[in-house]
Amino acid sequence: MSIKTIPIRDIEKQTEDIFEATAVIAERARQIIADRNIKMEISEMELEPGLLEEIVEPVEDYVEEKKPITVALREFLDGELEWKYSREEEEEKSE
């Protein structure tokens, strides 16, 4: 696994506020984690046997996925994410 730096200018192309970018990317990463957890719970429910059925050991098909923050950052840099402010935040900005 190689580590690449991301120029801050690439982030500034999407928004001028680095803190806003951080908040958007972090929220998207949380959404990705939640989606993965839901998929995992669904697959576990499909594997759960009934009371009288034979217990079958789950097959360990581990596939390493990209980290949620990496996926979220890539989506942000590619311009795939959209966000808007709530009314309260818009009022605070205008003051």
C-alpha positions in Angstrom: 0.0 0.0 0.0 1.5 3.3 -1.1 0.8 6.6 0.6 0.2 9.5 -1.6 0.0 13.1 -0.6 -2.9 15.2 -1.8 -2.1 18.8 -2.7 -4.3 21.3 -0.8 -4.9 23.1 -4.0 -6.9 20.0 -5.2 -9.2 20.4 -2.2 -9.5 24.1 -2.7 -10.8 23.5 -6.3 -14.0 22.1 -4.7 -14.4 24.6 -1.8 -12.3 27.5 -0.4 -12.9 26.4 3.2 -10.7 23.5 4.2 -12.8 22.9 7.3 -15.9 22.6 5.2 -14.1 20.1 3.0 -13.1 18.1 6.0 -16.7 18.0 7.4 -18.1 17.0 4.0 -15.5 14.2 3.5 -16.0 12.9 7.1 -19.8 12.8 6.8 -19.5 10.9 3.5 -17.1 8.4 5.2 -19.6 7.9 7.9 -22.3 7.2 5.3 -20.1 4.6 3.6 -19.4 2.9 7.0 -23.2 2.8 7.7 -23.9 1.4 4.3 -21.3 -1.3 4.7 -22.7 -2.2 8.2 -26.2 -2.6 6.7 -24.9 -4.9 4.0 -23.0 -7.0 6.5 -26.1 -7.3 8.8 -28.2 -8.4 5.8 -25.7 -11.0 4.7 -25.5 -12.3 8.4 -29.3 -12.5 8.6 -29.3 -14.6 5.4 -26.8 -17.0 7.1 -28.6 -17.4 10.4 -30.2 -20.8 10.6 -33.6 -21.5 12.0 -34.1 -23.2 15.4 -34.1 -26.8 14.0 -31.7 -26.3 11.1 -28.2 -27.5 11.1 -25.6 -24.9 12.0 -23.4 -24.2 9.1 -20.0 -22.4 9.6 -19.9 -19.2 7.6 -17.4 -19.1 4.8 -14.6 -16.6 5.4 -14.5 -14.8 2.1 -12.6 -11.8 3.4 -12.1 -9.1 0.8 -10.2 -6.0 1.8 -12.2 -3.0 0.8 -10.8 0.5 0.4 -11.0 2.6 3.6 -14.1 4.7 3.8 -12.1 8.0 4.2 -10.2 7.1 1.0 -13.3 6.5 -0.9 -14.9 9.7 0.4 -11.9 11.8 -0.4 -11.7 10.4 -3.9 -15.4 11.2 -4.4 -14.8 14.7 -3.1 -11.8 15.4 -5.4 -13.7 14.0 -8.4 -16.6 16.3 -7.8 -19.1 13.5 -7.1 -20.3 14.9 -3.7 -22.9 17.7 -3.4 -23.8 19.4 -0.1 -25.9 22.3 1.0 -26.3 24.3 4.2 -29.3 24.1 6.5 -31.3 27.3 7.0 -29.7 27.9 10.4 -26.2 27.7 8.9 -27.1 30.0 6.1 -28.5 32.6 8.5 -25.2 32.4 10.6 -23.1 32.9 7.5 -25.1 35.9 6.4 -24.7 37.7 9.8 
